Amino acid sequence: MTYHSPGRGNRISRTAGQNRQSQGTGTRSPALLAGLVLVLVLGLFSAVNPGNAADRPEAVNLVQNPGLEEGADLPHCFSRSGWGSKGAWAVAAGRGGGRAASVSIAEYVSGDRKLLQTESPDCAPAVTAGTGYEMEIWYQSDVPVTLTAFVHGTSGWSYWGDLQTFPASSGWSAARKQTPVVPPGTTMMSFGLALAGSGTLTTDDYSLRAAAPPQETGPPGPAGVLNPNLSAGSGPLPECFVSAGWGENTVSGSLTDDVPAGSAPGTRAFELVMSNHISGDAKLIPSEAPGCAPSVTGNGPWDLSIDYLSTTASASFTVFVHTPAGWQYWTDLAVLPAAPGWTTAKARLEKVPAGTDRVSFGIALFGTGTLKTTNYALLPAPPDPLPEPVDPGQPELTGSWEVLESELPIRAVHTTLLHDGRLLLIAGSGNDGNLFAAGEFRAVLWDAATGEFTEVPVPYDMFCAGHVTLPDGKVLLAGGTQEYPGAQDGPTTFEGSKQSYYFDPADDSFHRLPDMAGAHWYPSLTKLGSGDVWSAGGLNEKAEGTVLTEMFDYSSMSWLPQAAVPQTWSFWGTYPHMFLLDDGTMFYTGGHTFGSGLPGTGASIYNWQTARMWDVPGLRQKDLRDQAGSVFIGPVQDQRLMIVGGGNTETNEPAISLVDIVDLNSPTPSYSPGPDLPGPGKAYVNLVNLPDRTVLASNGARHNRASDVLTAALYDPADNQWQSVPADPVARNYHSTAILLPDGRVAVLGSNPLDNSFEFRISVYSPPYMAADRPRILEAPKRAGYGESFTVQVDGEATAASLMSPMSATHQTDTNARLIDLPISGTGNTYTVQVPENRNLVPPGPYMFTVLDGAGVPSTARWVWIS
């Protein structure tokens, strides 16, 4: 997904042969199909224009009665198959003067009709496991048709897959396709062309011949891939490569001498041209034939690269793996930009399934355009730079970590500290499609003091909703997941929800609110000085980037209609990092999730009342701020923010360690470089304001949900420096959260790596001040008003005081986190503090009130309500 209003047109296939039933009247066995997908999902390999196999005299046609001449109206050894809309069958004139078979569908609704070899040992072609075959059927058709295959093994007959869709043809045309090697245990095969639309299909001259084995190309070169520059091979395809694909589209492929400058002598490229794209993709990848797909040992990481030239951004770096269960699709490593000149696409494959011994990879073209590829390489990745060592035995200097014995009972993706000290943890479906399909949505309350978890009924899928604490301490939730991606959809094409609820800590229940004006998946919610809530960003009900800005009216507890909210009609991205400033405007730091940054400088000041925006310059690497961390540094009155690290989950480039800082009190605000985050660069950075006015940066990963970086550091705004501290013992990346607790510790929860497992252990960081003698607040009011002074009793010295907002975080984002400085005066045990008059500095609601002694050591917090 990109920041250019992503849509369904960019979806990438996961499997071949979607929504097809077996030949005959029954449906496929789900268990059997699930097993077959492991060996078939590699994309049923096709040779583009492989030539007529009949030209090779040694290749015997395994089809009986191939010209359909024998038999009455139904050719001998053939059966009429299909499901859904009925077809009318007839005998037609053949290609060479004999006869052919014809089927017509008058009013198509669903299903297909096809002529297949009869599923019996006497008629179905006998095949050998581990061998590839060349199929050919001559046809005429009013509409596009799909070459479909079935195989027989120890479990009987089963659907194998759709090999390719062929265009309509008024004259005789050949539908040709080379299969991958057939799965272990396969003894017979049946195949045909499927008519799935209103029209007439006529077929004749069926053939199935064993494909020639690949020629020896010698051992792999330095690139780890056999024939990496496509120089070997005299046919239409380079040796040890196949053209694979699926779906409804028209594709042609050919070798070309247009190659990158500086390529080795003899280098060729393979050109794919796609038109009439409705669904699916096409790609050139190393063949699964023995000795061709690169061998791997261990589970990673590896660096992959391909030189490519593309006229379209509808291209992705895709990987397949071979395990004892067979070949299977593994992952899309990156969505690639259009490249009018030769460009090297690089990606890191961090991890493969246990037992993987071979890998195949390529660039998939999934839209209209032209793609050229060459110079394939797969090499062991060099080790990431090591973080500087930290002495874990000095908690008074660096703090310490503890991994709790109690574990999360749910996939906690959303974490909010309530004003009673408990934490509301929400999973919804928790990024688990099976739980979504079953309607199993979960949330719990966690008492960090006792370790107790209490289940809370969840009324809808709040996975990837937005949330914020309201002025009365309730938690507003908005948006979320209306639908998960389908089998043919891209991984981030979730459909957003309009639903909205609030959680009330008084009864531990969710309560329904009026819907939002539009649907949002991954929206940000930022509380304003009035107590109202601004919201924007995410995907709508069509899984497209929404440009709708929303406003929650706190006085009526409802969302305003679209016409009542100033609109920029701009896509802010997903979970945009949007912070309220002291003048009531907002600042977009450039942080977000998924892909590249916004156009322009990537950061902006935004007046939501007039829907005007101004670019703020200076942000470095704006397209590597996906899953970055953003936070106010020091008291919010300083109006200084920093953005830390980040990467790009689409291009999957290594994450960065850059830190940029902006002073928004400046007449001409601009980002300036700050000190780099210590250690390797990382995305998924959890940033937490601490009551001693430092910032904790913990957790993260170098690549998309992989390559965890176990480092942590404290940033001190006073001297503009990082101090490395011990790392969280638990590796964490995507869907992790970090929350400041009232006693000054930090709880870190969750992680959802690329294999979609989840981390249920809970880590707690005790900053250095936890080992010191701390001042204690003996008495403080429970409420205070704007501009009001109040008296507090303190055991110990108090030289500074502050309010801290209770955190409500998800996806490394809490746009409402802030520390507000309170002027303090007094001596002995009695002090007077004053609340600022500016509501934009202190939006109404509950806050944690702390004091600092002369050494900068903070007290445990007391809750004070500001209204």
C-alpha positions in Angstrom: 0.0 0.0 0.0 1.3 3.5 -0.8 0.3 6.9 0.2 -1.5 7.5 -3.0 -5.0 6.3 -2.0 -4.4 2.5 -2.2 -7.0 0.4 -3.8 -8.0 -3.1 -4.7 -6.3 -2.8 -8.1 -3.0 -3.4 -6.3 -3.9 -6.7 -4.7 -1.5 -9.5 -5.1 -2.3 -13.2 -5.4 -1.7 -15.7 -2.7 -2.9 -18.8 -4.5 -3.8 -20.1 -7.9 -7.2 -21.5 -8.8 -9.5 -19.5 -6.6 -13.2 -20.2 -6.4 -13.2 -23.3 -8.5 -15.0 -26.6 -7.9 -13.9 -30.0 -8.8 -15.0 -31.6 -12.1 -18.3 -33.3 -11.6 -21.1 -32.3 -9.2 -19.3 -32.2 -5.8 -17.1 -29.7 -4.3 -13.4 -30.0 -3.4 -12.5 -31.4 0.0 -11.1 -28.4 2.0 -8.6 -30.6 3.8 -7.4 -32.1 0.6 -7.2 -28.7 -1.1 -5.3 -27.3 1.8 -2.7 -30.0 1.4 -2.5 -29.5 -2.4 -2.0 -25.7 -2.0 1.4 -26.4 -0.4 2.7 -28.0 -3.6 0.8 -25.8 -6.1 0.8 -22.3 -4.8 4.2 -21.7 -6.5 2.0 -20.5 -9.3 1.5 -23.1 -12.0 4.6 -22.6 -14.1 4.0 -21.7 -17.7 6.4 -21.5 -20.7 5.6 -18.4 -22.7 5.1 -19.5 -26.3 6.9 -22.8 -25.7 6.3 -24.1 -29.2 4.3 -27.1 -30.2 5.4 -30.2 -28.3 4.5 -32.3 -31.3 7.6 -30.9 -33.0 9.6 -33.2 -30.7 9.2 -36.7 -32.0 10.4 -38.3 -28.7 7.5 -36.7 -26.8 4.5 -39.0 -26.9 1.0 -37.6 -26.7 -0.6 -39.2 -23.6 -4.2 -38.2 -24.5 -6.4 -40.9 -25.9 -8.7 -39.9 -28.8 -7.0 -36.4 -28.9 -8.8 -35.3 -32.0 -12.2 -36.3 -30.5 -13.0 -38.4 -33.6 -14.0 -41.6 -31.8 -17.4 -42.0 -30.0 -20.9 -40.7 -30.7 -21.9 -37.2 -29.7 -19.7 -37.6 -26.6 -16.0 -38.3 -27.6 -14.6 -41.6 -26.3 -12.6 -41.1 -23.1 -13.9 -37.6 -22.5 -16.5 -36.3 -20.0 -18.6 -33.2 -19.8 -17.8 -31.4 -16.5 -18.5 -28.3 -14.6 -20.8 -26.6 -12.1 -23.1 -23.6 -11.8 -24.7 -22.3 -15.0 -25.8 -25.0 -17.3 -24.2 -25.5 -20.7 -25.6 -26.8 -24.1 -23.2 -29.4 -25.7 -22.9 -30.1 -29.4 -20.6 -31.7 -32.0 -18.9 -29.0 -34.2 -16.5 -28.9 -37.2 -13.0 -29.7 -36.2 -9.8 -27.8 -36.8 -8.5 -30.1 -39.6 -11.8 -31.1 -41.2 -12.8 -33.7 -38.6 -15.0 -32.9 -35.6 -14.7 -30.9 -32.4 -16.7 -30.4 -29.2 -18.7 -27.3 -28.5 -20.4 -26.0 -25.3 -22.5 -22.8 -25.0 -23.7 -20.9 -21.9 -26.7 -18.6 -22.6 -27.2 -16.7 -19.3 -24.1 -17.1 -17.2 -24.4 -16.6 -13.4 -21.7 -18.8 -11.8 -19.4 -21.8 -12.3 -18.0 -23.1 -15.6 -18.3 -25.9 -18.2 -15.4 -27.9 -19.6 -14.5 -31.1 -21.6 -12.1 -33.3 -19.6 -10.5 -36.7 -20.1 -12.6 -39.2 -18.2 -11.3 -39.9 -14.7 -10.5 -43.6 -15.2 -7.2 -45.6 -15.6 -8.3 -46.5 -19.2 -8.8 -42.9 -20.3 -7.0 -40.3 -18.1 -3.4 -39.7 -19.2 -0.9 -41.6 -16.9 1.8 -39.2 -15.6 5.0 -39.6 -13.5 5.5 -37.7 -10.3 8.4 -35.3 -10.5 8.0 -34.7 -14.2 6.7 -31.5 -15.9 4.3 -31.7 -18.8 3.4 -29.5 -21.8 -0.3 -29.1 -22.4 -2.0 -28.0 -25.6 -5.7 -27.5 -26.6 -6.8 -25.8 -29.8 -9.9 -23.7 -29.3 -12.3 -21.1 -30.6 -14.3 -18.9 -28.1 -16.5 -15.8 -27.8 -15.0 -15.1 -24.3 -11.8 -15.7 -22.4 -11.3 -19.3 -21.2 -9.1 -20.9 -18.5 -6.9 -24.0 -18.8 -7.7 -26.1 -15.7 -6.1 -29.3 -14.5 -7.0 -32.1 -12.1 -4.7 -34.9 -10.7 -5.1 -38.3 -9.2 -3.1 -39.5 -6.2 -3.4 -41.7 -3.2 -6.4 -39.7 -2.0 -8.2 -39.9 -5.3 -9.0 -37.2 -7.8 -8.6 -33.5 -6.8 -8.5 -30.1 -8.4 -4.9 -29.0 -9.2 -5.3 -25.5 -10.4 -6.0 -22.9 -13.1 -2.9 -22.7 -15.3 -3.7 -19.6 -17.4 -6.5 -17.6 -18.8 -6.5 -17.3 -22.7 -8.2 -14.6 -24.7 -11.3 -14.9 -26.8 -10.5 -16.1 -30.4 -12.7 -16.2 -33.4 -10.3 -18.5 -35.3 -8.5 -21.6 -34.1 -5.8 -20.8 -31.5 -3.6 -23.0 -29.3 -3.8 -22.8 -25.5 -0.4 -24.0 -24.4 1.1 -24.3 -20.9 4.0 -26.1 -19.3 3.1 -27.4 -15.8 5.5 -27.6 -12.8 6.6 -31.1 -11.9 3.6 -33.0 -10.7 3.3 -33.7 -7.0 4.6 -36.9 -5.3 2.1 -39.7 -5.5 0.4 -38.5 -8.7 -0.5 -41.2 -11.2 -3.0 -39.6 -13.6 -4.0 -36.1 -14.9 -7.1 -34.7 -16.6 -7.3 -31.2 -18.1 -9.4 -28.9 -20.3 -10.5 -25.4 -21.1 -13.2 -23.9 -18.8 -15.9 -21.6 -20.2 -17.0 -19.2 -17.4 -19.2 -16.7 -19.1 -22.0 -16.3 -21.7 -20.7 -17.5 -25.0 -19.6 -20.6 -27.0 -16.3 -22.6 -26.6 -15.2 -25.1 -29.2 -12.2 -27.4 -28.5 -10.2 -29.9 -30.5 -6.8 -31.6 -30.7 -5.8 -32.2 -27.0 -2.2 -33.1 -26.2 -0.2 -33.8 -23.1 3.6 -34.6 -23.5 6.4 -34.9 -21.0 8.5 -31.7 -21.0 12.2 -31.9 -21.8 14.4 -31.9 -18.7 16.4 -28.7 -18.1 19.9 -28.6 -19.5 22.8 -28.7 -17.1 24.0 -25.1 -16.5 26.8 -25.9 -14.1 27.1 -24.9 -10.5 25.7 -21.7 -9.2 27.8 -18.6 -9.6 28.6 -15.9 -7.1 25.0 -14.7 -7.1 23.8 -18.0 -5.6 21.4 -18.5 -8.6 21.9 -20.8 -11.6 22.0 -18.8 -14.9 21.5 -15.5 -13.0 21.9 -13.3 -16.0 19.7 -15.5 -18.2 22.5 -16.0 -20.7 22.0 -19.8 -21.0 19.3 -21.5 -23.0 18.3 -21.6 -26.7 14.5 -21.7 -26.3 11.9 -19.0 -25.5 12.9 -19.2 -21.8 16.3 -19.0 -20.2 17.6 -22.3 -18.7 16.4 -23.1 -15.2 13.7 -20.4 -15.3 10.0 -20.5 -15.8 7.3 -17.9 -16.4 4.5 -18.3 -13.8 1.2 -16.6 -13.3 -2.5 -16.8 -12.8 -5.7 -14.8 -13.2 -7.5 -13.0 -16.0 -5.0 -11.1 -18.1 -3.2 -11.2 -21.4 0.5 -11.8 -21.1 3.3 -12.2 -23.6 7.0 -12.9 -22.8 10.3 -12.9 -24.6 14.0 -12.6 -24.2 15.7 -9.3 -25.0 19.2 -7.9 -25.3 18.2 -4.7 -23.5 20.2 -5.1 -20.3 21.7 -2.9 -17.6 25.0 -1.1 -18.5 27.9 -3.0 -17.1 26.3 -6.4 -17.2 28.4 -9.5 -17.9 28.9 -10.5 -21.6 26.0 -12.6 -22.8 23.5 -11.1 -20.3 19.9 -11.2 -21.5 16.7 -9.9 -19.9 13.2 -11.3 -19.9 10.4 -9.0 -20.9 6.8 -9.5 -19.7 4.0 -7.4 -21.3 0.6 -7.5 -19.6 -2.7 -6.1 -21.0 -6.4 -6.6 -20.3 -5.6 -7.0 -16.6 -8.5 -8.0 -14.4 -6.8 -10.2 -11.9 -3.6 -12.2 -11.2 0.0 -11.7 -12.1 3.0 -12.9 -14.2 6.6 -13.4 -13.2 9.9 -15.0 -14.2 11.3 -17.1 -11.4 13.9 -19.9 -11.0 12.4 -23.3 -11.9 11.4 -25.9 -9.3 13.1 -28.5 -11.5 15.9 -30.3 -9.7 19.1 -28.3 -9.6 17.5 -25.0 -10.6 15.9 -23.2 -7.7 18.6 -21.9 -5.3 19.4 -24.2 -2.3 19.5 -22.7 1.1 20.5 -23.9 4.6 19.3 -22.6 7.9 16.4 -20.1 8.0 18.0 -16.9 7.0 18.6 -14.1 6.6 19.4 -13.7 2.8 19.8 -10.7 0.6 17.9 -10.9 -2.7 18.3 -8.6 -5.7 17.0 -8.4 -9.3 17.7 -5.7 -11.9 14.4 -4.5 -13.3 12.8 -2.0 -15.6 9.1 -1.4 -15.3 6.5 1.0 -16.7 4.2 0.5 -13.8 4.2 0.4 -10.0 2.1 -2.7 -10.1 5.1 -5.0 -9.4 6.2 -6.8 -6.2 9.2 -8.8 -5.0 7.7 -12.2 -4.3 9.2 -15.4 -2.8 8.3 -19.1 -2.8 9.9 -21.8 -0.7 10.2 -25.6 -0.8 9.8 -27.7 2.3 9.0 -31.5 2.8 5.4 -30.6 2.1 6.3 -29.2 -1.4 6.4 -25.7 -2.9 4.4 -22.9 -1.4 4.0 -19.2 -1.6 5.9 -17.5 1.3 5.8 -13.7 1.2 5.8 -10.5 -0.8 9.0 -8.6 0.4 8.3 -5.3 -1.3 6.0 -3.4 -3.7 8.3 -1.7 -6.2 8.0 1.7 -7.8 7.9 2.2 -11.6 11.5 2.3 -13.0 11.9 3.9 -16.5 15.6 3.0 -16.4 17.3 -0.1 -15.1 17.1 -0.2 -11.3 18.2 -2.8 -8.8 15.4 -4.1 -6.5 16.8 -5.3 -3.2 15.1 -7.0 -0.4 16.1 -9.1 2.7 14.5 -12.5 3.3 14.8 -12.7 7.1 13.2 -16.1 7.8 11.8 -19.1 6.0 9.7 -22.0 7.3 11.5 -24.9 9.1 12.7 -27.5 6.7 13.1 -25.1 3.7 15.8 -26.4 1.3 15.1 -24.3 -1.8 13.9 -20.8 -2.6 12.5 -19.3 -5.8 11.8 -15.6 -6.2 11.0 -13.0 -8.8 9.2 -9.7 -9.5 5.5 -10.2 -10.1 3.7 -7.9 -12.6 0.1 -7.5 -11.4 -1.1 -4.7 -13.7 -1.1 -3.4 -17.2 2.5 -2.5 -18.3 5.9 -3.9 -19.2 8.4 -5.5 -16.9 12.0 -6.5 -17.7 14.2 -8.5 -15.3 17.7 -9.9 -15.2 20.7 -10.4 -12.9 19.0 -12.5 -10.1 21.0 -12.9 -6.9 20.5 -14.6 -3.5 23.3 -14.4 -1.0 23.6 -14.8 2.8 23.0 -11.5 4.4 25.9 -9.9 6.2 25.4 -9.4 10.0 23.8 -6.2 11.2 26.1 -3.8 13.1 26.2 -4.8 16.8 24.8 -2.4 19.4 27.2 -1.0 21.9 27.5 -3.1 25.0 25.6 -2.0 28.1 26.4 -3.1 31.7 23.1 -4.6 32.9 24.4 -4.6 36.5 24.0 -0.9 37.2 20.3 -0.2 37.6 20.9 3.1 39.3 22.6 4.3 36.1 20.9 2.4 33.3 17.7 0.9 34.7 16.6 -2.7 34.5 14.1 -5.1 32.9 11.9 -7.8 34.2 9.9 -10.3 32.2 6.7 -11.0 34.2 5.6 -14.6 35.0 2.0 -13.8 33.9 1.5 -13.7 30.2 -1.1 -11.9 28.0 -4.3 -14.0 27.4 -5.0 -12.2 24.2 -3.2 -10.6 21.2 -3.0 -7.2 22.8 -2.7 -4.7 19.9 -4.3 -1.6 21.5 -3.3 -0.5 25.1 -4.8 2.3 27.2 -4.0 3.3 30.7 -7.2 4.0 32.6 -7.5 6.7 35.3 -7.8 3.9 38.0 -4.4 2.5 37.1 -5.7 -0.6 35.2 -4.9 -1.1 31.5 -7.4 -1.8 28.8 -5.9 -4.2 26.3 -7.8 -4.8 23.1 -7.2 -7.4 20.4 -10.4 -7.5 18.5 -9.6 -10.3 16.1 -5.9 -9.6 16.7 -4.8 -9.9 13.1 -6.1 -13.5 13.0 -8.4 -14.1 10.0 -9.8 -17.3 11.6 -10.9 -15.4 14.7 -12.5 -12.7 12.5 -14.4 -15.3 10.5 -15.6 -16.9 13.8 -16.6 -13.5 15.2 -14.2 -14.0 18.2 -13.3 -10.5 19.3 -11.5 -10.0 22.7 -10.4 -7.5 25.2 -9.1 -7.7 28.8 -8.5 -5.4 31.7 -5.0 -5.9 33.3 -4.2 -4.9 36.8 -0.4 -4.5 36.6 -0.2 -4.4 40.4 -1.8 -7.8 41.0 -1.3 -9.4 37.5 -5.0 -10.1 37.2 -6.7 -10.2 33.8 -10.5 -9.7 33.5 -12.3 -10.5 30.2 -14.4 -7.8 28.6 -17.0 -8.6 26.0 -16.2 -6.9 22.7 -19.1 -5.9 20.4 -17.3 -5.7 17.0 -13.8 -6.0 15.5 -11.8 -3.2 17.1 -8.6 -4.5 15.5 -6.8 -1.4 14.1 -9.3 1.1 15.5 -8.3 4.5 16.8 -8.6 5.4 20.4 -8.2 8.2 22.9 -9.1 9.1 26.5 -12.0 11.5 26.7 -12.3 14.4 29.2 -14.5 12.2 31.5 -12.0 9.3 31.6 -13.9 7.1 29.2 -12.0 5.7 26.2 -13.3 6.6 22.7 -12.8 3.9 20.1 -13.5 4.5 16.4 -13.2 2.6 13.2 -11.5 -0.8 13.0 -12.0 -3.9 10.8 -15.1 -4.5 8.7 -13.6 -7.2 6.5 -10.3 -9.1 6.1 -8.6 -9.3 2.7 -9.9 -12.1 0.5 -7.7 -14.9 -0.9 -6.9 -12.8 -4.0 -6.3 -9.5 -2.1 -3.1 -7.8 -1.0 -2.0 -8.2 2.7 -3.1 -4.6 3.7 -6.4 -4.4 1.9 -8.5 -4.5 5.0 -11.9 -2.9 4.8 -12.5 -0.2 7.4 -15.4 0.1 9.8 -17.7 3.1 10.7 -18.5 1.8 14.1 -17.7 3.7 17.3 -18.0 2.9 21.0 -16.7 4.2 24.3 -15.4 2.1 27.2 -16.5 3.1 30.6 -14.2 2.1 33.5 -17.1 2.6 35.9 -18.9 -0.5 34.5 -16.1 -2.2 32.5 -18.2 -2.2 29.4 -18.3 -0.9 25.9 -21.2 1.3 24.9 -22.4 2.0 21.4 -22.1 5.5 19.9 -23.3 6.8 16.5 -21.2 5.7 13.6 -18.5 7.8 12.1 -19.4 9.7 8.9 -17.1 7.3 7.0 -15.2 4.0 7.5 -11.6 4.0 8.8 -9.1 1.2 9.3 -5.9 2.7 11.0 -7.3 6.1 11.9 -5.6 8.5 14.3 -7.6 10.3 17.0 -6.2 13.5 18.5 -7.9 15.3 21.4 -8.4 19.0 21.1 -8.4 21.7 23.8 -12.2 21.7 23.7 -12.3 18.0 24.6 -13.6 17.2 21.0 -11.6 14.7 19.0 -10.2 15.1 15.5 -9.7 12.0 13.4 -8.5 11.1 9.9 -6.5 8.6 8.0 -6.8 4.9 7.3 -8.7 2.8 4.7 -12.4 3.0 4.0 -15.0 0.4 3.4 -13.5 -0.3 -0.1 -10.0 -0.8 1.4 -8.9 2.4 -0.2 -7.2 5.3 1.4 -9.8 7.6 2.8 -9.5 11.4 2.5 -12.4 12.1 4.9 -11.7 14.1 8.1 -13.9 13.5 11.1 -14.8 15.3 14.3 -16.2 13.8 17.5 -18.3 16.3 19.4 -17.8 15.5 23.1 -20.8 17.5 24.3 -23.2 15.3 22.3 -21.0 12.2 22.3 -21.5 11.8 18.6 -19.6 12.3 15.3 -20.4 15.4 13.3 -21.7 15.0 9.7 -19.2 15.4 6.9 -20.5 18.8 5.9 -19.8 20.2 9.4 -16.1 19.3 9.3 -13.5 21.3 7.4 -12.0 19.0 4.7 -8.6 19.0 3.2 -9.6 16.1 0.9 -6.1 14.8 1.3 -5.0 11.3 2.3 -3.1 11.6 5.6 -1.9 8.0 5.5 -2.5 5.3 8.0 -2.2 6.1 11.7 -0.7 9.5 10.9 1.3 11.0 13.8 -0.8 14.2 14.4 -0.1 16.3 17.5 -2.0 19.2 18.9 0.0 22.4 19.3 -0.3 25.3 21.7 -2.1 27.6 19.2 -4.7 24.9 18.4 -3.2 23.9 15.1 -1.7 20.4 14.6 1.6 19.1 13.5 2.1 16.0 11.3 5.5 14.7 12.1 5.9 12.5 9.0 5.5 9.3 11.0 2.9 6.8 9.8 2.5 3.1 9.0 2.9 1.3 5.6 5.1 2.6 2.8 6.3 5.9 1.8 5.6 9.3 3.3 3.3 12.1 2.1 4.2 14.2 -0.9 6.3 17.3 -0.4 8.6 17.6 2.6 6.7 14.8 4.4 5.8 16.9 7.4 3.4 19.7 7.8 1.5 22.2 10.1 -2.2 21.8 9.7 -5.0 24.2 10.7 -8.0 21.9 11.0 -10.4 24.8 11.4 -9.6 26.2 7.9 -8.3 22.9 6.3 -5.0 24.6 5.3 -1.6 23.0 5.4 2.0 24.2 5.3 5.0 22.1 4.6 7.7 21.9 7.3 11.1 21.3 5.7 14.1 19.4 6.9 12.8 15.8 7.5 15.4 13.4 6.3 14.5 10.2 4.6 10.8 11.0 4.6 10.0 7.7 2.8 11.7 5.7 5.5 9.5 6.9 8.4 7.0 4.0 8.3 6.6 2.6 11.8 8.8 5.4 13.2 8.3 6.8 16.7 7.2 10.4 17.3 6.9 12.3 20.6 7.1 15.7 22.3 10.4 16.1 24.0 10.7 18.0 27.3 7.7 19.9 28.5 5.0 20.5 25.9 5.4 24.2 26.4 8.7 23.9 24.6 6.8 22.8 21.5 9.7 20.5 20.4 9.0 17.1 18.8 11.3 14.4 17.5 10.8 11.6 15.1 13.0 8.5 15.6 14.0 5.8 13.1 11.5 4.1 10.7 11.6 2.0 7.6 9.4 1.1 4.7 7.3 -2.0 4.8 6.7 -1.9 1.1 10.3 -1.5 -0.2 11.6 -3.3 2.9 14.8 -1.3 2.9 16.8 -1.6 6.1 15.4 0.7 8.8 17.2 3.9 9.8 18.6 5.3 13.0 18.1 9.0 12.1 16.6 11.3 14.6 15.1 14.7 13.5 13.9 17.4 15.9 11.7 20.4 15.2 11.1 23.5 17.3 7.6 24.7 16.5 8.1 27.9 18.6 10.4 29.1 15.9 8.9 31.6 13.5 10.0 29.4 10.6 9.9 25.8 11.9 12.2 23.3 10.3 13.5 19.9 11.3 17.2 19.7 12.3 19.2 16.6 12.7 19.4 15.2 16.2 21.8 12.6 17.6 21.3 9.2 15.9 19.7 6.5 17.8 22.4 4.2 19.2 22.9 0.9 17.4 21.4 -0.4 14.2 18.6 1.4 12.6 15.1 0.2 13.4 11.4 0.7 12.8 8.6 -0.2 15.3 10.3 2.1 17.8 8.3 2.5 21.1 8.9 6.0 22.5 7.7 6.9 26.0 7.9 10.2 27.9 9.2 9.5 31.4 8.4 11.7 34.4 12.1 12.7 34.8 11.6 14.4 31.3 13.7 11.9 29.4 12.4 9.7 26.6 12.7 5.9 26.5 13.2 4.4 23.0 12.9 0.6 23.0 12.3 -2.4 20.8 12.2 -2.4 17.0 13.3 -4.2 13.8 15.4 -3.7 10.8 12.9 -5.0 8.3 9.2 -5.7 7.8 8.2 -7.5 10.9 11.6 -9.2 11.0 15.3 -8.7 12.1 14.5 -7.6 15.6 16.9 -5.1 17.1 17.4 -5.6 20.9 18.5 -2.2 21.9 17.1 0.6 24.2 18.2 4.1 25.0 17.2 7.1 27.0 17.2 10.6 25.4 17.8 13.7 27.6 16.5 16.9 26.0 18.7 19.0 28.3 21.9 17.8 26.7 20.5 16.4 23.4 22.1 13.0 23.9 21.2 9.3 24.0 22.4 7.0 26.7 22.3 3.3 25.8 20.5 1.2 28.5 19.9 -2.6 28.7 17.5 -3.9 26.0 14.1 -5.5 26.6 15.0 -9.2 26.8 12.1 -10.0 24.6 12.4 -9.2 20.8 9.4 -7.1 19.7 8.3 -5.4 16.4 4.9 -4.9 14.8 1.9 -4.6 17.1 4.0 -4.0 20.2 3.1 -1.2 22.7 4.9 0.5 25.5 2.9 2.3 28.3 4.1 4.5 31.2 2.6 3.2 34.5 1.7 5.5 37.4 4.7 4.3 39.5 7.1 5.4 36.8 7.9 2.0 35.3 7.2 1.2 31.6 5.2 -1.9 30.5 6.0 -3.3 27.1 3.6 -5.8 25.5 3.1 -7.8 22.3 4.8 -8.4 19.0 3.4 -9.8 15.7 6.3 -10.9 13.4 6.1 -11.9 9.8 4.9 -15.5 10.5 1.9 -13.9 12.2 2.7 -15.5 15.6 2.2 -13.3 18.6 4.4 -12.5 21.7 2.4 -13.0 24.9 5.2 -12.2 27.4 5.1 -8.9 29.2 8.3 -6.9 29.9 8.6 -4.1 32.5 11.4 -1.5 32.5 12.4 0.3 35.7 14.3 3.5 34.7 17.3 4.5 36.8 15.2 6.7 39.1 13.4 3.6 40.4 16.6 2.7 42.3 16.9 6.1 43.9 15.3 7.7 47.0 12.1 9.3 45.6 10.0 12.1 46.8 6.5 11.2 47.8 3.3 13.2 47.3 1.4 13.1 50.5 -1.6 15.2 49.5 -2.9 16.6 46.2 -6.3 17.6 45.0 -8.2 15.2 42.7 -9.3 18.1 40.4 -8.0 21.4 39.2 -9.1 24.0 36.7 -7.3 26.0 34.0 -5.2 28.8 35.4 -5.9 27.5 39.0 -3.2 27.1 41.7 -3.4 24.3 44.2 -1.4 23.2 47.2 0.4 19.8 47.5 2.2 18.2 50.5 5.4 16.4 49.6 7.7 14.2 51.7 11.1 15.4 50.4 12.2 18.2 48.1 10.2 19.3 45.1 11.9 21.6 42.5 9.6 20.8 39.5 6.1 19.5 38.9 4.3 18.1 35.8 1.2 16.5 34.5 1.5 13.5 32.2 -1.4 12.2 30.0 -2.4 8.6 30.4 -1.1 6.8 27.3 -3.4 5.2 24.7 -1.0 3.6 22.2 -1.1 1.3 19.2 1.3 0.7 16.3 4.1 2.8 18.0 1.7 5.7 18.0 0.2 7.9 20.8 -0.5 11.3 19.4 -1.9 12.5 22.7 1.2 11.7 24.8 2.6 14.8 26.5 4.3 16.2 29.7 3.1 19.6 30.9 5.3 21.7 33.1 3.6 23.2 36.2 5.2 26.2 37.8 6.0 25.4 41.4 7.0 27.4 44.5 7.3 26.7 48.2 9.7 25.3 50.8 9.7 22.5 53.3 6.8 20.1 52.6 4.2 22.5 51.2 4.3 23.7 47.6 2.0 25.6 45.3 1.6 24.6 41.6 -0.3 26.2 38.9 -2.2 24.8 35.9 -1.7 26.6 32.5 -4.6 28.6 31.2 -4.1 27.3 27.7 -6.4 24.3 27.1 -4.4 23.4 24.0 -1.5 22.6 26.2 -3.6 20.6 28.6 -6.7 19.1 26.9 -9.3 18.3 29.5 -9.2 14.9 31.2 -7.3 12.8 33.8 -3.5 13.3 34.2 -0.7 11.8 36.3 0.7 14.4 38.6 4.4 14.1 39.7 7.0 16.2 41.3 10.8 16.1 40.9 13.5 16.6 43.5 16.7 18.5 43.0 18.4 15.5 41.5 15.7 15.1 38.9 14.1 12.0 40.6 10.4 11.8 40.1 7.7 10.8 42.6 5.1 8.1 42.0 2.1 9.8 40.3 -1.2 11.0 41.8 -4.3 11.3 39.5 -5.5 14.8 39.0 -8.5 15.7 36.8 -8.1 18.9 34.7 -11.3 20.5 33.6 
